[in-house]
């Protein structure tokens, strides 16, 4: 009887795991997690990048539909000073001007950011904060000069000129497109724009070291921050 009990006890001992075995398993799991987590994070960011590109594609289509209704003139950046309500097609900001064509305020929010809103700018309130910017050389107009945006016929190479892109301000700029996540604001010392241009930190680009761009012909693509910056005069000049 005792021998049988001893045998059962030994069998129970053999079924368990030693502390070393458990530590080895935990170490293997930790190594696999360390390898896979960055992969999962990159896959998630790829999905965000794709969703952002879809947003830009629809916004660019909205701009192109807008210009067909307004004598092929691009919308301007902001409303005319002292005029309220805005005269259709002339004083309305680009994000408000194209809204009747896209009819979805969520398109203005890159999935890289959280939705915020409503947003009031120059006395006009929009449903959400606009996380995309328009090329300032396209939306020239009051109060930037001129009576409206640029005419479509004046765009030398629509497939090469940026129309819209990820931006930290609805009025786009080369550094706002390349590094919209640069720290600071526009009045601090050092200023946000100075930090972006001098440091050119890849981590300040919204999508894996780059930014999504919509061009004047309607197509959208991702560009690495430094690639865009090196050829910014080509991309920004109509």
C-alpha positions as CSV (number, residue, x, y, z in Angstrom):
1,X,0.0,0.0,0.0
2,X,2.8,2.4,0.9
3,X,4.6,1.6,-2.3
4,X,1.5,2.4,-4.3
5,X,1.1,5.7,-2.5
6,X,4.8,6.5,-3.1
7,X,4.4,5.7,-6.8
8,X,1.3,8.0,-7.1
9,X,3.2,10.8,-5.3
10,X,6.1,10.4,-7.7
11,X,3.8,10.6,-10.7
12,X,2.2,13.8,-9.4
13,X,5.7,15.3,-9.0
14,X,6.5,14.4,-12.6
15,X,3.4,16.1,-13.9
16,X,4.3,19.6,-12.6
17,X,6.8,22.2,-14.0
18,X,10.0,23.3,-12.4
19,X,10.6,27.0,-11.7
20,X,13.3,27.0,-14.3
21,X,10.9,25.7,-16.9
22,X,8.4,28.3,-16.1
23,X,11.0,31.1,-16.3
24,X,12.1,29.8,-19.7
25,X,8.6,29.9,-21.0
26,X,8.0,33.4,-19.7
27,X,11.3,34.5,-21.2
28,X,10.2,33.1,-24.6
29,X,6.8,34.8,-24.4
30,X,8.5,38.1,-23.5
31,X,10.9,37.8,-26.5
32,X,8.0,37.0,-28.9
33,X,6.0,39.9,-27.5
34,X,9.0,42.3,-28.0
35,X,9.2,41.1,-31.6
36,X,5.5,41.2,-32.4
37,X,4.3,44.3,-30.7
38,X,6.2,46.7,-33.1
39,X,4.9,44.7,-36.0
40,X,1.3,45.1,-34.7
41,X,1.9,48.8,-34.1
42,X,3.2,49.2,-37.6
43,X,0.3,47.3,-39.1
44,X,-2.1,49.6,-37.1
45,X,-0.4,52.7,-38.4
46,X,-0.5,51.3,-41.9
47,X,-4.3,51.0,-41.5
48,X,-4.5,54.6,-40.2
49,X,-2.4,55.7,-43.2
50,X,-4.8,54.0,-45.6
51,X,-7.8,55.5,-43.9
52,X,-6.2,58.9,-44.1
53,X,-5.6,58.5,-47.8
54,X,-9.2,57.6,-48.3
55,X,-10.2,60.8,-46.4
56,X,-7.9,62.9,-48.6
57,X,-9.1,61.3,-51.8
58,X,-12.7,62.2,-50.9
59,X,-11.8,65.7,-49.9
60,X,-9.8,66.3,-53.1
61,X,-12.8,65.0,-55.1
62,X,-14.9,67.5,-53.2
63,X,-12.6,70.3,-54.2
64,X,-12.6,69.2,-57.8
65,X,-16.4,69.2,-57.8
66,X,-16.5,72.6,-56.1
67,X,-14.3,74.2,-58.8
68,X,-16.6,72.8,-61.6
69,X,-19.4,74.8,-60.0
70,X,-17.5,78.0,-59.5
71,X,-15.9,78.7,-62.9
72,X,-12.9,76.4,-62.2
73,X,-11.8,78.6,-59.3
74,X,-10.3,76.9,-56.2
75,X,-11.9,77.8,-52.8
76,X,-10.0,80.3,-50.7
77,X,-8.5,79.9,-47.2
78,X,-10.8,82.1,-45.2
79,X,-13.9,84.2,-45.3
80,X,-13.7,87.8,-46.4
81,X,-13.1,90.3,-43.5
82,X,-16.3,91.9,-42.3
83,X,-18.6,89.9,-44.6
84,X,-21.2,87.7,-43.0
85,X,-22.8,85.7,-44.4
86,X,-20.1,84.6,-46.9
87,X,-20.9,85.2,-50.5
88,X,-21.1,81.7,-52.1
89,X,-17.9,80.7,-54.0
90,X,-15.9,83.7,-53.0
91,X,-15.6,84.3,-49.3
92,X,-16.1,80.8,-47.8
93,X,-13.2,78.9,-46.4
94,X,-12.1,75.8,-48.3
95,X,-13.3,73.3,-45.7
96,X,-16.7,74.9,-45.5
97,X,-16.9,75.4,-49.3
98,X,-16.5,71.8,-50.1
99,X,-18.7,70.4,-47.3
100,X,-21.9,70.2,-49.5
101,X,-19.9,67.9,-51.8
102,X,-18.5,65.6,-49.2
103,X,-21.3,65.8,-46.5
104,X,-19.2,64.1,-43.8
105,X,-17.3,66.1,-41.2
106,X,-15.4,63.0,-40.2
107,X,-13.4,63.1,-43.4
108,X,-11.6,66.2,-42.1
109,X,-10.2,64.2,-39.2
110,X,-7.1,62.1,-39.9
111,X,-7.4,58.8,-37.8
112,X,-3.9,59.7,-36.4
113,X,-5.7,62.1,-34.1
114,X,-8.7,62.1,-31.9
115,X,-11.9,63.9,-33.1
116,X,-12.3,67.4,-31.6
117,X,-15.0,69.9,-32.2
118,X,-16.8,72.1,-32.9
119,X,-14.1,74.4,-34.1
120,X,-14.5,78.2,-34.4
121,X,-12.1,80.1,-36.6
122,X,-12.5,83.7,-37.7
123,X,-16.0,83.8,-36.3
124,X,-17.2,80.7,-38.3
125,X,-17.9,77.5,-36.5
126,X,-17.2,74.1,-38.2
127,X,-18.3,70.7,-36.8
128,X,-14.8,69.4,-36.2
129,X,-11.2,70.6,-36.1
130,X,-9.7,70.3,-39.5
131,X,-6.6,68.1,-39.6
132,X,-5.8,68.7,-43.2
133,X,-4.4,71.8,-44.9
134,X,-4.6,73.3,-48.4
135,X,-1.6,74.4,-50.4
136,X,-1.5,78.2,-49.7
137,X,-0.4,78.8,-53.3
138,X,-3.7,77.2,-54.4
139,X,-6.2,78.9,-52.1
140,X,-4.9,82.5,-52.5
141,X,-7.7,84.9,-51.9
142,X,-9.1,87.4,-49.4
143,X,-7.5,88.2,-47.1
144,X,-4.4,86.7,-48.6
145,X,-4.7,88.8,-51.8
146,X,-7.0,88.5,-54.8
147,X,-10.7,87.9,-55.0
148,X,-10.7,84.2,-55.0
149,X,-8.6,81.0,-55.3
150,X,-6.4,80.2,-58.2
151,X,-7.9,79.2,-61.5
152,X,-7.5,75.5,-62.5
153,X,-6.0,76.5,-65.9
154,X,-3.1,78.1,-64.2
155,X,-1.9,74.8,-62.6
156,X,1.2,73.9,-64.6
157,X,1.3,70.2,-63.7
158,X,-1.8,69.0,-61.7
159,X,-0.2,65.6,-61.0
160,X,2.8,67.2,-59.3
161,X,1.3,70.1,-57.3
162,X,0.0,69.4,-53.8
163,X,-3.6,70.3,-53.2
164,X,-4.3,69.0,-49.7
165,X,-2.2,67.1,-47.1
166,X,-1.9,66.2,-43.4
167,X,-1.3,69.5,-41.6
168,X,-1.3,71.1,-38.2
169,X,-3.2,74.0,-39.7
170,X,-6.0,74.3,-42.3
171,X,-3.7,76.8,-44.1
172,X,-1.0,74.4,-45.3
173,X,2.7,75.2,-45.6
174,X,5.7,73.1,-46.5
175,X,6.8,72.5,-42.9
176,X,3.2,72.0,-41.8
177,X,2.9,69.2,-44.3
178,X,6.3,67.6,-43.6
179,X,6.3,67.8,-39.8
180,X,2.8,68.7,-38.4
181,X,3.6,67.1,-35.1
182,X,6.4,69.4,-34.2
183,X,6.1,70.6,-30.6
184,X,5.2,74.1,-29.5
185,X,2.9,76.7,-31.0
186,X,3.2,79.5,-33.4
187,X,4.2,82.3,-31.0
188,X,6.4,80.5,-28.4
189,X,10.2,80.7,-28.5
190,X,11.4,78.6,-30.2
191,X,8.4,78.6,-32.5
192,X,6.7,75.4,-33.7
193,X,7.7,76.2,-37.3
194,X,11.3,76.9,-36.4
195,X,11.6,73.6,-34.5
196,X,10.1,71.7,-37.5
197,X,12.4,73.2,-40.1
198,X,15.6,73.2,-38.1
199,X,15.3,69.7,-36.5
200,X,13.4,67.9,-39.2
201,X,12.5,65.1,-36.9
202,X,11.0,62.1,-38.6
203,X,8.9,61.4,-35.5
204,X,7.0,64.6,-36.2
205,X,5.7,63.2,-39.4
206,X,2.2,61.8,-38.9
207,X,2.5,58.5,-40.8
208,X,5.6,56.4,-40.3
209,X,8.0,59.1,-41.1
210,X,5.9,60.6,-43.9
211,X,2.8,62.4,-44.8
212,X,-0.2,61.7,-47.1
213,X,-0.7,64.2,-50.0
214,X,-3.6,64.8,-52.4
215,X,-2.6,66.4,-55.7
216,X,-4.5,68.7,-58.0
217,X,-5.4,65.9,-60.4
218,X,-7.1,64.0,-57.5
219,X,-4.6,61.2,-56.8
220,X,-3.2,60.6,-53.3
221,X,0.1,59.2,-52.2
222,X,2.4,59.0,-49.2
223,X,5.7,60.8,-49.3
224,X,8.6,60.5,-46.8
225,X,9.1,63.8,-45.0
226,X,12.6,64.4,-46.3
227,X,11.7,63.4,-49.8
228,X,8.9,66.0,-49.8
229,X,11.1,68.7,-48.2
230,X,13.9,68.2,-50.8
231,X,11.4,68.9,-53.6
232,X,9.0,71.2,-51.8
233,X,9.3,73.9,-54.4
234,X,8.1,71.5,-57.1
235,X,5.2,70.2,-55.0
236,X,4.1,73.6,-53.6
237,X,4.4,75.8,-56.8
238,X,1.4,75.8,-59.2
